[in-house]
Amino acid sequence: MARSLLLLALCVLPALVSAARPARNPFEVEGRVFCDNCRAGFETPKTTYIAGAKVRLECKNRKTMDLVYSKEGTTDSTGTYKIYVDEDHQDQLCDAMVVSSPIKDCNSPTSGRDRARVILTNYNGLASNKRFANAMGFTKEEALSGCAELLRQYQEYED
């Protein structure tokens, strides 16, 4: 009887405790949110980064597409957000997405740049827990002056 209790104490209890604890090194999801001042659909030299934009990280079950995890973050003065995630989301589909912009004339999410896929698992060969999401953006209602000339420069090199 004493051996059984000792075996239980030495083998099973540590496994239960470690399974119940969150990850020691949480994932750090980092990205930027921009205002597409030229309505180009991508970042240009006239792009500005938005402070105070709201971003949400969502993870869904790959088979049922049910929402499993959700957490929000806000961009800092450089337009950068950081969201910390304690759990490993091995087989789930996780996306960072823009929620809102504090800029009144730049608050429409840019089509195709309104979300970014993020892999949140330690079982993918990456040594770091830092995950970088592609930049996401909002589109300005009217393009700034000088944007037409800037976009023409991009077309000059297109062959």
Secondary structure, DSSP 8 states (H G I E B T S, - for coil): -HHHHHHIIIIIHHHHHHHHS--SS-EEEEEEEEEETT--SS--TT-EE-TT-EEEEEEE-TTT--EEEEEEEE--TTSEEEEEE-S--TT-EEEEEEEE-S-TTS-EE-TTSSEEEE---STTS---SEEE---EEEE-SS--TTHHHHHHHHHHT--
